[in-house]
Amino acid sequence: MERLEDQLVADFYNYEALLSDEERKILLSAREFMTTEIKPMVNEYWAKGEFPHELIGKFRGAGLTALSYEGYGEHPEAVSNLLTGMLAMEMTRTDASVATFFGVHNGLAMYSIYAGGSQEQRDRWLPAMAAMDKIGAFAMTEPLGGSDVAGGMRTTARRDGDTWILNGAKKWIGNATFADYVVVWARDEEDNQVKGFVVEKGTPGFVATKIEGKIAFRIVENAEITLTDVRVPEANRLQRINSFRDVAEILRATRGGVAWQALGVMIGAYELALAYAKERRQFGRPIARFQMVQDLLVKSLGNITASWGMLVQLAKLQDAGIFQDEHSSLAKAFVTSRMREVVAWSREILGGNGIVLGYDVARFFADAEAIYSFEGTREMNTLIVGKAITGQSAFV
């Protein structure tokens, strides 16, 4: 086992020791990659609100893609959900935007194909995506539909011989401005069920426009998509998706990943605040010696430790194949709420410097707001858990 002083300062209970030696090597490789290759470019592109496309080439050589998909990545066997979660945490600990770019591609898009596609479709699309020669996106949310998109999806699909005709709009779709494959969810006009379609780059009628003026996830290329008589062959319809119930299986897994991202944001902000408190001097002493600063640091560490423990158990339930919607929903609602507290306390410790991009905490503070809202708001996830524990639905 590694020495205690070699751990992350935020890993107070040594959760990383739960990984196998091989998994630990992968996590440390990701840590080195994010620190040396990604961190130096983050603030520049966050300030410009642009996506650094050279980043894709950097990821190609990192060996981090498709670790969860046996037979498609560089790793011979699928890794545990615990490692997958800690990798999401590790990426977000450096930058939430970059972690989200990767999560959309490697998680939402690839998992939709892996879980919802036929074997032929998996073999057609996943190898190039695993190599990051092709980039994916996931188009669910709509301009007029967020939490109610399951029953109120306005984007439609109509069968016409061997093709489907898609019409509608999507919003907040990460990677969509440059993605090669966009998984688009639409309601079949014939049976009123949600189905999935892989729309390939350059398909006529598909237009993705970058959303400008964001205060969070500024590196992520979120887009508003319009679909006007977009023709997609039946061969590009995900063959194992026949209703929103099938889609929910995908969202259940990815929602847990967002909770791990929230943990990463907490850790990143806490590490910065702790280091700053040790170096910043006021009244002739480091501010780390002030009781009120220590109170904020200890409360932050408590939030991190409690959230990490919850996510470890969630990963175990996933690995055992027995986790349910309410399990990932509770984690997403709880951990993102604790994240909001930690980034606020971290910014408070930095005082005025906490709003300056160069000190990094401001970026975590802003990006936390996006993580708090996407993949199901706190309110919606609360209602999912509330229904599970009471047996009563409080949905409208």
C-alpha distance (Angstrom), angle and dihedral (degrees) to the residues before:
residue distance angle dihedral
M1 . . .
E2 3.77 . .
R3 3.78 119.6 .
L4 3.79 115.4 -93.3
E5 3.81 91.6 -117.2
D6 3.81 90.0 57.8
Q7 3.81 92.8 63.9
L8 3.76 126.5 94.8
V9 3.79 107.5 -84.9
A10 3.82 88.0 -122.7
D11 3.83 93.5 55.0
F12 3.79 92.3 86.2
Y13 3.83 94.2 158.3
N14 3.83 94.4 41.7
Y15 3.80 96.2 -117.5
E16 3.80 91.4 165.7
A17 3.81 88.3 68.7
L18 3.82 86.4 73.1
L19 3.80 89.3 72.5
S20 3.78 121.5 89.6
D21 3.80 118.2 -110.7
E22 3.81 90.7 -102.7
E23 3.79 92.4 48.9
R24 3.77 90.5 48.1
K25 3.80 89.9 55.1
I26 3.81 90.1 53.9
L27 3.80 91.6 49.1
L28 3.81 92.4 49.1
S29 3.80 89.5 48.3
A30 3.79 89.5 54.0
R31 3.81 90.4 47.5
E32 3.79 91.7 53.2
F33 3.80 92.0 45.3
M34 3.79 94.2 50.3
T35 3.81 92.3 45.4
T36 3.79 98.7 46.4
E37 3.81 104.0 29.6
I38 3.80 106.3 27.7
K39 3.80 109.9 27.6
P40 3.83 96.0 62.7
M41 3.82 92.5 59.9
V42 3.80 100.3 40.1
N43 3.81 104.7 88.3
E44 3.80 94.0 45.1
Y45 3.79 93.6 55.5
W46 3.81 94.0 37.4
A47 3.82 88.5 56.7
K48 3.81 91.9 48.0
G49 3.79 93.5 43.9
E50 3.79 90.7 -130.4
F51 3.78 135.2 129.5
P52 3.84 114.7 -122.3
H53 3.79 102.5 -134.6
E54 3.81 91.2 -166.6
L55 3.79 84.6 70.0
I56 3.82 89.3 75.9
G57 3.78 90.7 60.7
K58 3.78 90.4 50.2
F59 3.80 91.0 53.7
R60 3.81 91.4 50.3
G61 3.77 91.1 69.0
A62 3.79 97.4 40.8
G63 3.82 97.9 78.5
L64 3.80 93.7 -137.5
T65 3.80 101.4 117.4
A66 3.82 125.0 100.1
L67 3.81 94.9 4.2
S68 3.82 88.6 142.8
Y69 3.80 94.9 51.2
E70 3.77 111.7 78.0
G71 3.77 112.2 -141.1
Y72 3.79 97.8 18.7
G73 3.81 108.5 69.7
E74 3.78 135.0 52.8
H75 3.80 92.3 -93.8
P76 3.83 112.2 87.0
E77 3.82 94.6 -140.3
A78 3.78 133.3 31.0
V79 3.80 111.3 -95.6
S80 3.80 124.6 -127.7
N81 3.78 123.2 -85.3
L82 3.80 87.4 -117.9
L83 3.79 91.3 62.5
T84 3.81 91.8 42.5
G85 3.79 89.2 54.0
M86 3.78 94.5 46.5
L87 3.80 90.1 49.7
A88 3.82 89.3 54.8
M89 3.80 88.0 48.6
E90 3.80 91.5 48.8
M91 3.79 94.1 51.0
T92 3.78 93.1 46.9
R93 3.80 90.7 47.2
T94 3.81 84.8 68.4
D95 3.80 99.7 35.7
A96 3.79 134.2 -17.0
S97 3.81 94.8 -151.9
V98 3.79 94.5 55.7
A99 3.80 90.7 44.0
T100 3.80 89.5 51.9
F101 3.81 93.1 49.6
F102 3.78 88.0 53.1
G103 3.80 93.7 42.3
V104 3.79 93.3 51.9
H105 3.79 91.3 50.7
N106 3.81 101.7 36.3
G107 3.81 96.3 31.5
L108 3.78 117.4 26.9
A109 3.81 99.2 27.3
M110 3.79 100.8 35.5
Y111 3.79 94.3 39.4
S112 3.81 90.9 51.0
I113 3.80 88.9 56.7
Y114 3.81 93.9 40.4
A115 3.81 94.4 48.7
G116 3.79 99.5 30.9
G117 3.77 105.0 32.3
S118 3.78 131.9 83.0
Q119 3.79 119.6 -109.7
E120 3.79 89.1 -100.6
Q121 3.80 90.8 53.5
R122 3.79 91.9 47.7
D123 3.79 90.9 52.3
R124 3.80 91.8 45.2
W125 3.80 98.4 52.8
L126 3.80 112.4 16.0
P127 3.84 102.0 65.9
A128 3.82 92.5 59.5
M129 3.79 90.8 42.6
A130 3.81 91.2 49.5
A131 3.80 88.5 53.5
M132 3.84 88.7 45.7
D133 3.78 89.2 -125.4
K134 3.80 84.7 124.3
I135 3.82 123.6 36.7
G136 3.78 125.3 -147.3
A137 3.81 137.4 -149.5
F138 3.80 134.8 -171.1
A139 3.82 120.4 -137.6
M140 3.80 114.0 -165.0
T141 3.82 110.8 119.7
E142 3.81 117.3 80.2
P143 3.82 133.0 -155.4
L144 3.81 90.9 -108.1
G145 3.79 98.8 27.0
G146 3.79 131.7 62.5
S147 3.78 118.9 134.6
D148 3.81 91.7 14.5
V149 3.80 95.8 49.9
A150 3.82 92.8 109.2
G151 3.78 93.7 67.3
G152 3.77 99.7 19.4
M153 3.80 105.1 46.0
R154 3.78 108.5 152.9
T155 3.80 98.9 -172.5
T156 3.79 107.1 97.3
A157 3.79 137.5 -157.4
R158 3.80 123.6 -157.4
R159 3.81 123.2 -170.2
D160 3.80 114.7 -127.6
G161 3.78 110.8 175.5
D162 3.79 109.4 -67.8
T163 3.81 93.1 -9.7
W164 3.80 139.5 63.9
I165 3.80 124.4 -137.1
L166 3.81 114.4 -143.0
N167 3.81 124.5 -161.2
G168 3.78 129.6 173.4
A169 3.78 142.3 60.0
K170 3.81 139.8 -82.9
K171 3.81 130.3 -163.7
W172 3.82 138.9 -159.6
I173 3.80 91.7 23.2
G174 3.80 110.1 164.7
N175 3.83 118.9 -139.3
A176 3.82 90.3 6.2
T177 3.82 96.3 124.7
F178 3.80 92.2 64.6
A179 3.82 106.7 14.2
D180 3.79 119.1 128.4
Y181 3.81 93.6 -152.5
V182 3.80 123.8 31.5
V183 3.80 117.5 -171.0
V184 3.81 102.8 -143.6
W185 3.80 121.6 -167.4
A186 3.79 117.2 -150.4
R187 3.79 139.4 167.1
D188 3.80 114.5 -109.8
E189 3.81 106.8 -126.4
E190 3.80 91.1 -148.1
D191 3.81 102.3 54.6
N192 3.84 100.0 11.7
Q193 3.83 90.8 -125.4
V194 3.80 125.2 134.8
K195 3.80 115.3 -111.0
G196 3.80 134.3 -179.9
F197 3.80 128.0 -123.6
V198 3.80 131.7 -175.5
V199 3.80 106.9 -137.2
E200 3.78 111.4 -163.6
K201 3.79 124.3 -141.2
G202 3.79 113.7 -87.2
T203 3.80 96.4 25.3
P204 3.84 108.2 152.0
G205 3.80 114.7 -107.1
F206 3.83 94.4 25.9
V207 3.82 112.2 114.4
A208 3.83 124.9 173.5
T209 3.80 118.1 -169.2
K210 3.80 120.5 -169.1
I211 3.81 115.8 -117.5
E212 3.80 109.0 -127.3
G213 3.79 132.4 -161.1
K214 3.81 99.7 41.3
I215 3.81 119.9 158.3
A216 3.82 93.1 -158.8
F217 3.80 135.5 45.0
R218 3.78 88.0 16.4
I219 3.81 93.0 167.1
V220 3.82 92.8 54.3
E221 3.80 113.4 91.9
N222 3.81 98.7 -134.3
A223 3.77 111.9 -178.3
E224 3.75 143.0 -169.8
I225 3.79 109.2 -130.7
T226 3.78 128.0 -155.2
L227 3.80 120.2 -164.9
T228 3.78 115.4 -161.8
D229 3.79 114.7 179.1
V230 3.80 90.1 -36.0
R231 3.80 108.8 -176.8
V232 3.80 116.0 -145.3
P233 3.81 122.6 178.2
E234 3.79 119.0 -119.8
A235 3.81 85.4 -117.4
N236 3.82 87.5 68.0
R237 3.81 95.1 53.5
L238 3.80 110.1 103.1
Q239 3.77 99.8 -111.3
R240 3.81 98.5 -152.3
I241 3.81 96.6 51.0
N242 3.80 112.6 90.4
S243 3.81 104.0 148.9
F244 3.79 143.0 5.7
R245 3.79 87.6 -91.4
D246 3.80 87.1 70.0
V247 3.81 90.6 48.1
A248 3.81 89.8 51.5
E249 3.80 89.0 62.2
I250 3.80 88.0 61.9
L251 3.80 94.7 45.1
R252 3.79 91.7 49.6
A253 3.79 90.8 62.2
T254 3.80 97.1 41.2
R255 3.82 93.3 47.6
G256 3.78 88.9 62.6
G257 3.80 88.4 52.6
V258 3.80 90.4 57.2
A259 3.80 89.5 55.2
W260 3.81 88.3 55.6
Q261 3.80 88.1 51.0
A262 3.79 89.5 53.6
L263 3.80 88.8 53.3
G264 3.80 89.1 52.4
V265 3.79 91.4 53.0
M266 3.80 90.2 50.7
I267 3.79 92.0 50.2
G268 3.80 93.9 46.2
A269 3.80 92.9 50.8
Y270 3.82 93.8 42.7
E271 3.81 93.1 50.7
L272 3.79 90.5 52.4
A273 3.79 93.3 46.9
L274 3.81 92.7 47.9
A275 3.81 93.2 50.2
Y276 3.81 91.2 45.9
A277 3.80 92.1 49.9
K278 3.80 90.8 54.6
E279 3.80 93.2 49.9
R280 3.81 104.1 35.2
R281 3.81 112.8 88.8
Q282 3.78 126.8 -157.3
F283 3.80 127.6 167.4
G284 3.78 89.3 6.9
R285 3.81 98.1 -56.4
P286 3.83 140.1 75.3
I287 3.78 110.6 -86.6
A288 3.83 87.1 -126.6
R289 3.81 85.2 78.8
F290 3.81 92.1 62.3
Q291 3.78 115.3 100.1
M292 3.81 95.3 -137.7
V293 3.81 92.0 52.1
Q294 3.80 90.7 49.8
D295 3.81 88.6 50.1
L296 3.81 91.2 56.9
L297 3.80 92.1 46.1
V298 3.80 93.6 49.4
K299 3.80 92.9 47.3
S300 3.81 88.6 50.3
L301 3.80 91.5 50.2
G302 3.80 90.0 49.0
N303 3.79 91.2 53.7
I304 3.80 90.8 48.5
T305 3.79 94.2 47.7
A306 3.81 94.7 46.8
S307 3.81 92.5 46.6
W308 3.80 92.7 47.2
G309 3.79 90.9 52.1
M310 3.81 91.7 51.0
L311 3.80 91.2 50.1
V312 3.80 93.0 48.6
Q313 3.80 89.4 57.3
L314 3.82 91.1 44.6
A315 3.81 88.8 55.1
K316 3.79 90.0 50.9
L317 3.81 90.5 52.5
Q318 3.82 89.1 49.8
D319 3.79 92.5 49.7
A320 3.82 89.1 49.8
G321 3.80 90.8 50.0
I322 3.81 93.6 -126.2
F323 3.80 103.7 103.7
Q324 3.80 118.8 119.9
D325 3.82 137.1 -159.2
E326 3.78 91.4 -92.9
H327 3.80 91.7 55.9
S328 3.80 94.6 57.6
S329 3.81 91.2 37.8
L330 3.80 93.1 55.6
A331 3.79 90.5 48.9
K332 3.79 93.1 48.6
A333 3.81 93.9 47.2
F334 3.81 95.6 43.8
V335 3.79 100.9 40.7
T336 3.80 95.5 45.4
S337 3.81 90.1 50.5
R338 3.80 90.6 51.9
M339 3.81 88.6 46.5
R340 3.80 91.0 58.3
E341 3.79 89.8 54.8
V342 3.80 94.6 48.5
V343 3.81 96.7 48.9
A344 3.82 90.0 48.7
W345 3.81 92.3 50.1
S346 3.81 90.9 46.0
R347 3.77 91.8 51.8
E348 3.80 88.8 47.5
I349 3.80 91.3 55.3
L350 3.81 90.3 54.0
G351 3.80 92.3 50.1
G352 3.79 112.3 -167.0
N353 3.79 91.3 -6.2
G354 3.79 87.1 62.9
I355 3.80 90.7 77.3
V356 3.82 94.6 50.0
L357 3.81 114.8 96.9
G358 3.79 93.2 -142.2
Y359 3.78 90.8 68.2
D360 3.85 90.3 55.6
V361 3.82 97.5 -141.3
A362 3.81 91.1 95.3
R363 3.80 89.4 60.3
F364 3.80 92.3 52.4
F365 3.81 90.2 44.9
A366 3.81 92.1 54.5
D367 3.79 97.4 39.6
A368 3.79 90.9 52.3
E369 3.80 89.4 70.7
A370 3.79 92.4 62.1
I371 3.80 93.2 48.3
Y372 3.80 89.8 48.4
S373 3.82 90.9 58.9
F374 3.80 109.5 34.2
E375 3.82 128.0 80.8
G376 3.79 89.1 32.2
T377 3.80 125.3 -25.6
R378 3.79 121.2 -105.1
E379 3.79 88.9 -104.8
M380 3.81 95.0 53.3
N381 3.79 93.9 44.9
T382 3.79 89.2 48.0
L383 3.80 90.0 55.4
I384 3.80 91.3 49.7
V385 3.80 89.9 54.7
G386 3.80 91.9 41.2
K387 3.79 91.1 56.0
A388 3.80 90.9 48.6
I389 3.81 95.2 52.6
T390 3.82 98.8 39.2
G391 3.79 102.1 31.8
Q392 3.81 87.1 -131.0
S393 3.81 125.2 110.6
A394 3.80 115.5 -136.3
F395 3.80 94.0 -179.8
V396 3.79 116.4 125.1
